[in-house]
Amino acid sequence: MTETSRQRSLSFGAEAAAYERGRPSYPPEAIDWLLPDGAHRVLDLGAGTGKLTTRLAERGLDVVAVDPVPEMLELLTRSLPDTPALLGTAEEIPLPDASVDAVLVAQAWHWFDPERAIQEVTRVLRPGGRLGLVWNNRDERLGWVKELGRVIGHEADPFSQTVELPAPFTDVARHQVEWTSYLTPQALIDLVASRSYCITSPENVRTRTLEQVRQLLDTHPALAGANGLALPYVTVCVRAMVP
């Protein structure tokens, strides 16, 4: 990871509250597909403010959250006081060997040093355990979402998005889920404000970007005057097993 990437990966604390307000959760179908049958203890690695952690805890799983940004974990702990929340990184996971049935990573694998992260993930997974990766991508094929991409930068193409998971991982598979998140206009601004490229931009660039989003909200025929927005997503999931 370059120094710039490392700084961006740690930048979210400055907008932790906006992250929590604006970022979407994850569709149940995606979580069903990622979790192995019979999973009990699950690590949410790069848990952030707990968007995925919450969905896992609601299923009655024994969840532990790990993230390197204290401000993110503080918000997670407020909403999930009974869930262990540990400061740590994918390269140095603060858990014992063979201690979890699954490691799930939401919206974060691209921030990790993959070689070191794979070593650590395989260390903490029990034999037969599973690694599950998930990303929410805005579906920019149509309408105002395409215009939003022109303003703030386009997402990765979800229909071709994948990741390499070398040995010792086996049975690597990919799945995608199309769904819709419903949010307020202010939540859309928060979503943009919580993106790493917006957080780390010079103040004048950040201000201009957010103003362009407000202008889109005020002028686009599908958005002007609306109290609620329907934002389509394509959620990409990748899973793999360890022997």
Secondary structure, 3 states (H helix, E strand, C coil): CCHHHHHHHCHHHHHHHHHHHHCCCCCHHHHHHHCCCCCCEEEEECCCCCHHHHHHHHCCCEEEEEECCHHHHHHHHHHCCCCCEEECECCECCCCCCCEEEEEEECCHHHCCHHHHHHHHHHHEEEEEEEEEEEEEECCCCHHHHHHHHHHCCCCCCCCCCCCCCCCCEEEEEEEEEEEEEECHHHHHHHHHCCHHHHCCCHHHHHHHHHHHHHHHHHCCCCCCCCCEEEEEEEEEEEEECC
